[in-house]
Amino acid sequence: MFVKAIKIAKEAMFPIFRFEQVSPSQAKVSVVGTGFFINSKGYFVSVTHLFETKNENTRFLYIGKLPDKVQKPRLEIKEAFKDDEHDIFVGKLEVNSPKYFYLAKFIPEIGKSICISGYPLSVIKPNNGGLELGGVRRYFQPSFVLDKIKVKSKSGTGTIREHDGFLVRDVGLFGMSGGPVFDVRGVVVGVQASVTEPRESTNAAGRTISVENAVAIRSDLILELLNKHRIKANFWGKF
């Protein structure tokens, strides 16, 4: 069902790396989330909470559309503009991306088939003074829209933002924040933002299951932000 859409995703999304220099000879490297291109000029979308831990010892880098394409030299991610209240980040990289996502100008209907995506479970190893990136791989999870939602979400630094969008049946994993949520055509309908608080379901025998769901920011909020800053992006639907 999502074969065509995933072909687009493989060329349009990428992992966001966080480098922290802890000493002159040691650095911590991790994948903190995902970004995706929305035009051929290097503009991309993610979520703001990925970048709130930045200080003089940290950098956020683009190293390519892994695992297929490695960017040399590595590029530092720069902010173009953002909507911090709604957790939307727009960045600009000095690269051309022939493949990019269209953005939907509507909220997906309840029950609609969608796919969440990103770069969770990444394994990064040192390799002769560099990095072995073969363990940084894409993840796709087909799912569907459960309901519309507007919820306050607290980040790791205590900042509270409003995630306005829809609820997804399946939970997103760490590393998928900022990842595109797309439909079977490969059109982005939302952005992975957070997960719900765990809820418990208990049967008569006392067995308990903990349930969480992904929360996605609706794509029309991104289009509004791009239009405000006069950035061209392709969209699906009518204004």
ChimeraX commands (.cxc) that place a marker at each C-alpha (Angstrom):
marker #1 position 0.00,0.00,0.00 radius 0.5
marker #1 position 2.79,2.46,0.91 radius 0.5
marker #1 position 5.42,1.29,-1.61 radius 0.5
marker #1 position 5.19,4.43,-3.79 radius 0.5
marker #1 position 5.07,6.73,-0.77 radius 0.5
marker #1 position 8.12,5.13,0.85 radius 0.5
marker #1 position 10.11,5.62,-2.37 radius 0.5
marker #1 position 9.50,9.35,-1.95 radius 0.5
marker #1 position 10.34,9.22,1.76 radius 0.5
marker #1 position 13.68,7.50,1.14 radius 0.5
marker #1 position 14.78,10.48,-0.97 radius 0.5
marker #1 position 13.23,13.26,1.10 radius 0.5
marker #1 position 13.89,12.50,4.80 radius 0.5
marker #1 position 17.08,12.38,6.86 radius 0.5
marker #1 position 18.33,11.91,10.45 radius 0.5
marker #1 position 19.30,14.91,12.58 radius 0.5
marker #1 position 22.59,14.36,14.45 radius 0.5
marker #1 position 23.55,16.02,17.71 radius 0.5
marker #1 position 27.29,16.39,18.39 radius 0.5
marker #1 position 28.41,17.42,21.86 radius 0.5
marker #1 position 32.11,18.07,22.48 radius 0.5
marker #1 position 32.59,16.86,26.06 radius 0.5
marker #1 position 36.41,17.18,25.99 radius 0.5
marker #1 position 39.12,18.03,23.43 radius 0.5
marker #1 position 39.37,14.35,22.51 radius 0.5
marker #1 position 35.84,13.09,23.12 radius 0.5
marker #1 position 32.44,13.82,21.62 radius 0.5
marker #1 position 28.98,12.36,22.15 radius 0.5
marker #1 position 27.07,11.66,18.94 radius 0.5
marker #1 position 23.41,10.73,18.69 radius 0.5
marker #1 position 20.43,10.86,16.36 radius 0.5
marker #1 position 17.86,13.09,18.08 radius 0.5
marker #1 position 15.18,13.15,15.43 radius 0.5
marker #1 position 14.23,13.48,11.79 radius 0.5
marker #1 position 13.82,16.18,9.17 radius 0.5
marker #1 position 12.31,16.17,5.67 radius 0.5
marker #1 position 12.66,18.43,2.63 radius 0.5
marker #1 position 9.67,20.43,1.40 radius 0.5
marker #1 position 11.23,21.95,-1.74 radius 0.5
marker #1 position 14.31,21.59,-3.94 radius 0.5
marker #1 position 16.10,24.61,-2.40 radius 0.5
marker #1 position 17.21,22.91,0.81 radius 0.5
marker #1 position 14.35,23.99,3.08 radius 0.5
marker #1 position 13.22,21.30,5.49 radius 0.5
marker #1 position 10.77,20.79,8.35 radius 0.5
marker #1 position 11.22,19.23,11.79 radius 0.5
marker #1 position 10.18,20.08,15.37 radius 0.5
marker #1 position 11.69,22.79,17.56 radius 0.5
marker #1 position 12.11,20.70,20.71 radius 0.5
marker #1 position 14.97,18.74,19.09 radius 0.5
marker #1 position 17.19,21.83,19.18 radius 0.5
marker #1 position 16.43,23.32,22.59 radius 0.5
marker #1 position 19.46,21.69,24.30 radius 0.5
marker #1 position 21.96,23.51,22.11 radius 0.5
marker #1 position 24.87,25.28,23.80 radius 0.5
marker #1 position 28.42,26.37,22.90 radius 0.5
marker #1 position 29.55,22.72,22.91 radius 0.5
marker #1 position 26.85,21.30,20.67 radius 0.5
marker #1 position 26.10,21.28,16.96 radius 0.5
marker #1 position 23.28,19.76,14.96 radius 0.5
marker #1 position 24.41,18.23,11.69 radius 0.5
marker #1 position 23.11,16.94,8.39 radius 0.5
marker #1 position 25.15,13.93,7.24 radius 0.5
marker #1 position 22.95,12.86,4.35 radius 0.5
marker #1 position 19.94,10.76,3.46 radius 0.5
marker #1 position 21.13,7.72,5.34 radius 0.5
marker #1 position 21.78,4.89,4.97 radius 0.5
marker #1 position 22.06,5.37,1.17 radius 0.5
marker #1 position 23.71,8.76,0.73 radius 0.5
marker #1 position 26.39,10.27,2.98 radius 0.5
marker #1 position 26.97,14.03,2.83 radius 0.5
marker #1 position 30.59,15.18,2.70 radius 0.5
marker #1 position 31.44,17.57,4.17 radius 0.5
marker #1 position 28.91,17.44,7.01 radius 0.5
marker #1 position 26.64,20.48,7.13 radius 0.5
marker #1 position 25.60,22.33,10.26 radius 0.5
marker #1 position 21.84,22.75,10.52 radius 0.5
marker #1 position 20.70,26.38,10.59 radius 0.5
marker #1 position 17.33,27.71,11.63 radius 0.5
marker #1 position 15.40,29.63,8.96 radius 0.5
marker #1 position 12.40,30.35,11.20 radius 0.5
marker #1 position 10.11,28.54,13.61 radius 0.5
marker #1 position 6.78,28.52,15.42 radius 0.5
marker #1 position 7.94,27.61,18.91 radius 0.5
marker #1 position 4.42,27.61,20.37 radius 0.5
marker #1 position 3.32,24.85,17.99 radius 0.5
marker #1 position 6.73,23.09,17.88 radius 0.5
marker #1 position 7.39,23.66,14.16 radius 0.5
marker #1 position 10.98,24.18,12.97 radius 0.5
marker #1 position 11.99,25.17,9.43 radius 0.5
marker #1 position 15.68,24.87,8.55 radius 0.5
marker #1 position 17.81,25.64,5.50 radius 0.5
marker #1 position 20.69,23.54,4.17 radius 0.5
marker #1 position 23.04,24.40,1.34 radius 0.5
marker #1 position 22.01,21.35,-0.66 radius 0.5
marker #1 position 19.63,20.66,-3.52 radius 0.5
marker #1 position 17.02,17.96,-3.02 radius 0.5
marker #1 position 15.35,16.86,-6.27 radius 0.5
marker #1 position 12.96,14.74,-4.20 radius 0.5
marker #1 position 10.79,16.37,-1.55 radius 0.5
marker #1 position 7.36,16.05,0.02 radius 0.5
marker #1 position 4.11,17.76,-0.88 radius 0.5
marker #1 position 2.13,19.04,2.13 radius 0.5
marker #1 position -1.59,18.43,2.57 radius 0.5
marker #1 position -3.85,21.44,3.04 radius 0.5
marker #1 position -6.35,19.47,5.13 radius 0.5
marker #1 position -6.57,17.43,8.32 radius 0.5
marker #1 position -6.76,13.69,7.53 radius 0.5
marker #1 position -10.08,12.01,8.25 radius 0.5
marker #1 position -10.50,9.65,11.18 radius 0.5
marker #1 position -9.70,6.12,10.01 radius 0.5
marker #1 position -7.42,7.27,7.18 radius 0.5
marker #1 position -4.39,5.06,6.49 radius 0.5
marker #1 position -1.12,6.86,7.17 radius 0.5
marker #1 position 2.51,5.96,7.81 radius 0.5
marker #1 position 4.79,7.38,10.51 radius 0.5
marker #1 position 8.53,7.43,9.84 radius 0.5
marker #1 position 11.90,8.43,11.21 radius 0.5
marker #1 position 15.28,7.22,12.49 radius 0.5
marker #1 position 14.86,5.40,15.83 radius 0.5
marker #1 position 17.14,2.74,17.35 radius 0.5
marker #1 position 20.25,4.18,15.69 radius 0.5
marker #1 position 23.60,2.54,16.39 radius 0.5
marker #1 position 26.65,4.78,15.89 radius 0.5
marker #1 position 30.17,3.40,16.28 radius 0.5
marker #1 position 33.63,4.97,15.97 radius 0.5
marker #1 position 35.54,3.94,12.86 radius 0.5
marker #1 position 39.22,4.95,12.39 radius 0.5
marker #1 position 38.66,8.44,13.71 radius 0.5
marker #1 position 35.30,8.75,11.97 radius 0.5
marker #1 position 31.83,7.29,12.43 radius 0.5
marker #1 position 30.33,3.99,11.32 radius 0.5
marker #1 position 26.79,4.95,10.22 radius 0.5
marker #1 position 25.51,1.63,8.90 radius 0.5
marker #1 position 23.34,1.29,11.99 radius 0.5
marker #1 position 21.45,4.52,11.23 radius 0.5
marker #1 position 18.44,3.32,9.29 radius 0.5
marker #1 position 14.93,4.45,8.39 radius 0.5
marker #1 position 11.85,3.09,10.11 radius 0.5
marker #1 position 8.33,3.03,8.68 radius 0.5
marker #1 position 5.19,2.12,10.62 radius 0.5
marker #1 position 1.85,1.94,8.75 radius 0.5
marker #1 position -1.03,3.01,10.96 radius 0.5
marker #1 position -4.24,5.05,10.87 radius 0.5
marker #1 position -5.75,8.24,12.27 radius 0.5
marker #1 position -7.66,7.73,15.51 radius 0.5
marker #1 position -8.98,11.22,16.23 radius 0.5
marker #1 position -8.26,14.93,16.12 radius 0.5
marker #1 position -6.33,16.24,19.11 radius 0.5
marker #1 position -4.99,19.46,20.63 radius 0.5
marker #1 position -2.77,18.83,23.64 radius 0.5
marker #1 position -0.15,20.61,25.75 radius 0.5
marker #1 position 3.17,18.78,25.72 radius 0.5
marker #1 position 6.13,19.31,28.08 radius 0.5
marker #1 position 9.62,18.91,26.62 radius 0.5
marker #1 position 12.71,17.56,28.39 radius 0.5
marker #1 position 13.65,21.10,29.45 radius 0.5
marker #1 position 10.19,21.80,30.86 radius 0.5
marker #1 position 8.99,23.98,27.97 radius 0.5
marker #1 position 5.27,23.53,27.28 radius 0.5
marker #1 position 4.06,23.63,23.67 radius 0.5
marker #1 position 0.71,22.98,22.01 radius 0.5
marker #1 position 0.55,20.07,19.58 radius 0.5
marker #1 position -2.42,20.69,17.31 radius 0.5
marker #1 position -3.24,17.86,14.94 radius 0.5
marker #1 position -4.32,14.27,15.20 radius 0.5
marker #1 position -3.83,11.08,17.15 radius 0.5
marker #1 position -2.16,8.05,15.53 radius 0.5
marker #1 position -2.88,4.50,16.67 radius 0.5
marker #1 position 0.78,3.43,16.89 radius 0.5
marker #1 position 3.40,5.05,19.07 radius 0.5
marker #1 position 6.46,6.79,17.67 radius 0.5
marker #1 position 9.90,5.82,18.94 radius 0.5
marker #1 position 12.71,8.10,20.10 radius 0.5
marker #1 position 14.42,9.41,16.97 radius 0.5
marker #1 position 11.15,9.77,15.05 radius 0.5
marker #1 position 10.30,13.25,16.34 radius 0.5
marker #1 position 10.07,15.60,13.38 radius 0.5
marker #1 position 9.51,12.72,10.97 radius 0.5
marker #1 position 6.92,13.00,8.19 radius 0.5
marker #1 position 3.52,11.38,8.62 radius 0.5
marker #1 position 2.30,10.66,5.08 radius 0.5
marker #1 position -0.59,9.01,3.26 radius 0.5
marker #1 position -0.53,6.31,0.57 radius 0.5
marker #1 position 0.22,8.93,-2.13 radius 0.5
marker #1 position 3.30,10.13,-0.28 radius 0.5
marker #1 position 1.69,13.45,0.74 radius 0.5
marker #1 position 2.64,14.67,4.21 radius 0.5
marker #1 position -0.44,15.14,6.40 radius 0.5
marker #1 position 1.44,15.75,9.65 radius 0.5
marker #1 position 4.69,15.72,11.61 radius 0.5
marker #1 position 5.54,13.33,14.45 radius 0.5
marker #1 position 5.64,15.50,17.58 radius 0.5
marker #1 position 5.09,13.54,20.80 radius 0.5
marker #1 position 3.30,10.61,22.40 radius 0.5
marker #1 position 0.34,10.51,24.76 radius 0.5
marker #1 position 0.66,9.76,28.45 radius 0.5
marker #1 position 0.35,5.99,29.08 radius 0.5
marker #1 position -3.16,4.73,29.77 radius 0.5
marker #1 position -3.96,1.34,31.21 radius 0.5
marker #1 position -6.52,-1.20,30.05 radius 0.5
marker #1 position -7.32,-3.98,32.56 radius 0.5
marker #1 position -9.54,-7.02,32.03 radius 0.5
marker #1 position -11.57,-9.03,34.57 radius 0.5
marker #1 position -8.63,-11.38,35.20 radius 0.5
marker #1 position -6.45,-8.47,36.28 radius 0.5
marker #1 position -4.22,-8.42,33.20 radius 0.5
marker #1 position -3.15,-4.87,32.36 radius 0.5
marker #1 position -1.94,-3.42,29.06 radius 0.5
marker #1 position -0.31,0.02,28.84 radius 0.5
marker #1 position -1.35,2.04,25.79 radius 0.5
marker #1 position 0.32,5.04,24.17 radius 0.5
marker #1 position -0.32,6.78,20.85 radius 0.5
marker #1 position 1.63,9.14,18.61 radius 0.5
marker #1 position 0.58,12.79,18.32 radius 0.5
marker #1 position 1.12,14.48,14.94 radius 0.5
marker #1 position 1.10,18.20,14.12 radius 0.5
marker #1 position -1.26,18.89,11.21 radius 0.5
marker #1 position 0.46,19.86,7.96 radius 0.5
marker #1 position -1.69,22.91,7.20 radius 0.5
marker #1 position -0.07,24.69,10.16 radius 0.5
marker #1 position 3.28,24.18,8.44 radius 0.5
marker #1 position 1.91,25.58,5.18 radius 0.5
marker #1 position 0.62,28.65,6.99 radius 0.5
marker #1 position 4.07,29.24,8.50 radius 0.5
marker #1 position 5.80,28.78,5.14 radius 0.5
marker #1 position 3.38,31.17,3.44 radius 0.5
marker #1 position 3.94,33.75,6.17 radius 0.5
marker #1 position 7.66,33.70,5.42 radius 0.5
marker #1 position 7.11,33.50,1.64 radius 0.5
marker #1 position 8.76,30.12,1.22 radius 0.5
marker #1 position 7.48,28.14,-1.73 radius 0.5
marker #1 position 6.22,24.64,-1.00 radius 0.5
marker #1 position 4.03,22.31,-3.01 radius 0.5
marker #1 position 0.69,21.45,-1.45 radius 0.5
marker #1 position -2.19,19.06,-1.99 radius 0.5
marker #1 position -5.70,20.46,-1.72 radius 0.5
marker #1 position -7.28,23.90,-2.07 radius 0.5
marker #1 position -6.60,27.06,-0.10 radius 0.5
marker link #1:1,2 radius 0.2
marker link #1:2,3 radius 0.2
marker link #1:3,4 radius 0.2
marker link #1:4,5 radius 0.2
marker link #1:5,6 radius 0.2
marker link #1:6,7 radius 0.2
marker link #1:7,8 radius 0.2
marker link #1:8,9 radius 0.2
marker link #1:9,10 radius 0.2
marker link #1:10,11 radius 0.2
marker link #1:11,12 radius 0.2
marker link #1:12,13 radius 0.2
marker link #1:13,14 radius 0.2
marker link #1:14,15 radius 0.2
marker link #1:15,16 radius 0.2
marker link #1:16,17 radius 0.2
marker link #1:17,18 radius 0.2
marker link #1:18,19 radius 0.2
marker link #1:19,20 radius 0.2
marker link #1:20,21 radius 0.2
marker link #1:21,22 radius 0.2
marker link #1:22,23 radius 0.2
marker link #1:23,24 radius 0.2
marker link #1:24,25 radius 0.2
marker link #1:25,26 radius 0.2
marker link #1:26,27 radius 0.2
marker link #1:27,28 radius 0.2
marker link #1:28,29 radius 0.2
marker link #1:29,30 radius 0.2
marker link #1:30,31 radius 0.2
marker link #1:31,32 radius 0.2
marker link #1:32,33 radius 0.2
marker link #1:33,34 radius 0.2
marker link #1:34,35 radius 0.2
marker link #1:35,36 radius 0.2
marker link #1:36,37 radius 0.2
marker link #1:37,38 radius 0.2
marker link #1:38,39 radius 0.2
marker link #1:39,40 radius 0.2
marker link #1:40,41 radius 0.2
marker link #1:41,42 radius 0.2
marker link #1:42,43 radius 0.2
marker link #1:43,44 radius 0.2
marker link #1:44,45 radius 0.2
marker link #1:45,46 radius 0.2
marker link #1:46,47 radius 0.2
marker link #1:47,48 radius 0.2
marker link #1:48,49 radius 0.2
marker link #1:49,50 radius 0.2
marker link #1:50,51 radius 0.2
marker link #1:51,52 radius 0.2
marker link #1:52,53 radius 0.2
marker link #1:53,54 radius 0.2
marker link #1:54,55 radius 0.2
marker link #1:55,56 radius 0.2
marker link #1:56,57 radius 0.2
marker link #1:57,58 radius 0.2
marker link #1:58,59 radius 0.2
marker link #1:59,60 radius 0.2
marker link #1:60,61 radius 0.2
marker link #1:61,62 radius 0.2
marker link #1:62,63 radius 0.2
marker link #1:63,64 radius 0.2
marker link #1:64,65 radius 0.2
marker link #1:65,66 radius 0.2
marker link #1:66,67 radius 0.2
marker link #1:67,68 radius 0.2
marker link #1:68,69 radius 0.2
marker link #1:69,70 radius 0.2
marker link #1:70,71 radius 0.2
marker link #1:71,72 radius 0.2
marker link #1:72,73 radius 0.2
marker link #1:73,74 radius 0.2
marker link #1:74,75 radius 0.2
marker link #1:75,76 radius 0.2
marker link #1:76,77 radius 0.2
marker link #1:77,78 radius 0.2
marker link #1:78,79 radius 0.2
marker link #1:79,80 radius 0.2
marker link #1:80,81 radius 0.2
marker link #1:81,82 radius 0.2
marker link #1:82,83 radius 0.2
marker link #1:83,84 radius 0.2
marker link #1:84,85 radius 0.2
marker link #1:85,86 radius 0.2
marker link #1:86,87 radius 0.2
marker link #1:87,88 radius 0.2
marker link #1:88,89 radius 0.2
marker link #1:89,90 radius 0.2
marker link #1:90,91 radius 0.2
marker link #1:91,92 radius 0.2
marker link #1:92,93 radius 0.2
marker link #1:93,94 radius 0.2
marker link #1:94,95 radius 0.2
marker link #1:95,96 radius 0.2
marker link #1:96,97 radius 0.2
marker link #1:97,98 radius 0.2
marker link #1:98,99 radius 0.2
marker link #1:99,100 radius 0.2
marker link #1:100,101 radius 0.2
marker link #1:101,102 radius 0.2
marker link #1:102,103 radius 0.2
marker link #1:103,104 radius 0.2
marker link #1:104,105 radius 0.2
marker link #1:105,106 radius 0.2
marker link #1:106,107 radius 0.2
marker link #1:107,108 radius 0.2
marker link #1:108,109 radius 0.2
marker link #1:109,110 radius 0.2
marker link #1:110,111 radius 0.2
marker link #1:111,112 radius 0.2
marker link #1:112,113 radius 0.2
marker link #1:113,114 radius 0.2
marker link #1:114,115 radius 0.2
marker link #1:115,116 radius 0.2
marker link #1:116,117 radius 0.2
marker link #1:117,118 radius 0.2
marker link #1:118,119 radius 0.2
marker link #1:119,120 radius 0.2
marker link #1:120,121 radius 0.2
marker link #1:121,122 radius 0.2
marker link #1:122,123 radius 0.2
marker link #1:123,124 radius 0.2
marker link #1:124,125 radius 0.2
marker link #1:125,126 radius 0.2
marker link #1:126,127 radius 0.2
marker link #1:127,128 radius 0.2
marker link #1:128,129 radius 0.2
marker link #1:129,130 radius 0.2
marker link #1:130,131 radius 0.2
marker link #1:131,132 radius 0.2
marker link #1:132,133 radius 0.2
marker link #1:133,134 radius 0.2
marker link #1:134,135 radius 0.2
marker link #1:135,136 radius 0.2
marker link #1:136,137 radius 0.2
marker link #1:137,138 radius 0.2
marker link #1:138,139 radius 0.2
marker link #1:139,140 radius 0.2
marker link #1:140,141 radius 0.2
marker link #1:141,142 radius 0.2
marker link #1:142,143 radius 0.2
marker link #1:143,144 radius 0.2
marker link #1:144,145 radius 0.2
marker link #1:145,146 radius 0.2
marker link #1:146,147 radius 0.2
marker link #1:147,148 radius 0.2
marker link #1:148,149 radius 0.2
marker link #1:149,150 radius 0.2
marker link #1:150,151 radius 0.2
marker link #1:151,152 radius 0.2
marker link #1:152,153 radius 0.2
marker link #1:153,154 radius 0.2
marker link #1:154,155 radius 0.2
marker link #1:155,156 radius 0.2
marker link #1:156,157 radius 0.2
marker link #1:157,158 radius 0.2
marker link #1:158,159 radius 0.2
marker link #1:159,160 radius 0.2
marker link #1:160,161 radius 0.2
marker link #1:161,162 radius 0.2
marker link #1:162,163 radius 0.2
marker link #1:163,164 radius 0.2
marker link #1:164,165 radius 0.2
marker link #1:165,166 radius 0.2
marker link #1:166,167 radius 0.2
marker link #1:167,168 radius 0.2
marker link #1:168,169 radius 0.2
marker link #1:169,170 radius 0.2
marker link #1:170,171 radius 0.2
marker link #1:171,172 radius 0.2
marker link #1:172,173 radius 0.2
marker link #1:173,174 radius 0.2
marker link #1:174,175 radius 0.2
marker link #1:175,176 radius 0.2
marker link #1:176,177 radius 0.2
marker link #1:177,178 radius 0.2
marker link #1:178,179 radius 0.2
marker link #1:179,180 radius 0.2
marker link #1:180,181 radius 0.2
marker link #1:181,182 radius 0.2
marker link #1:182,183 radius 0.2
marker link #1:183,184 radius 0.2
marker link #1:184,185 radius 0.2
marker link #1:185,186 radius 0.2
marker link #1:186,187 radius 0.2
marker link #1:187,188 radius 0.2
marker link #1:188,189 radius 0.2
marker link #1:189,190 radius 0.2
marker link #1:190,191 radius 0.2
marker link #1:191,192 radius 0.2
marker link #1:192,193 radius 0.2
marker link #1:193,194 radius 0.2
marker link #1:194,195 radius 0.2
marker link #1:195,196 radius 0.2
marker link #1:196,197 radius 0.2
marker link #1:197,198 radius 0.2
marker link #1:198,199 radius 0.2
marker link #1:199,200 radius 0.2
marker link #1:200,201 radius 0.2
marker link #1:201,202 radius 0.2
marker link #1:202,203 radius 0.2
marker link #1:203,204 radius 0.2
marker link #1:204,205 radius 0.2
marker link #1:205,206 radius 0.2
marker link #1:206,207 radius 0.2
marker link #1:207,208 radius 0.2
marker link #1:208,209 radius 0.2
marker link #1:209,210 radius 0.2
marker link #1:210,211 radius 0.2
marker link #1:211,212 radius 0.2
marker link #1:212,213 radius 0.2
marker link #1:213,214 radius 0.2
marker link #1:214,215 radius 0.2
marker link #1:215,216 radius 0.2
marker link #1:216,217 radius 0.2
marker link #1:217,218 radius 0.2
marker link #1:218,219 radius 0.2
marker link #1:219,220 radius 0.2
marker link #1:220,221 radius 0.2
marker link #1:221,222 radius 0.2
marker link #1:222,223 radius 0.2
marker link #1:223,224 radius 0.2
marker link #1:224,225 radius 0.2
marker link #1:225,226 radius 0.2
marker link #1:226,227 radius 0.2
marker link #1:227,228 radius 0.2
marker link #1:228,229 radius 0.2
marker link #1:229,230 radius 0.2
marker link #1:230,231 radius 0.2
marker link #1:231,232 radius 0.2
marker link #1:232,233 radius 0.2
marker link #1:233,234 radius 0.2
marker link #1:234,235 radius 0.2
marker link #1:235,236 radius 0.2
marker link #1:236,237 radius 0.2
marker link #1:237,238 radius 0.2
marker link #1:238,239 radius 0.2
view
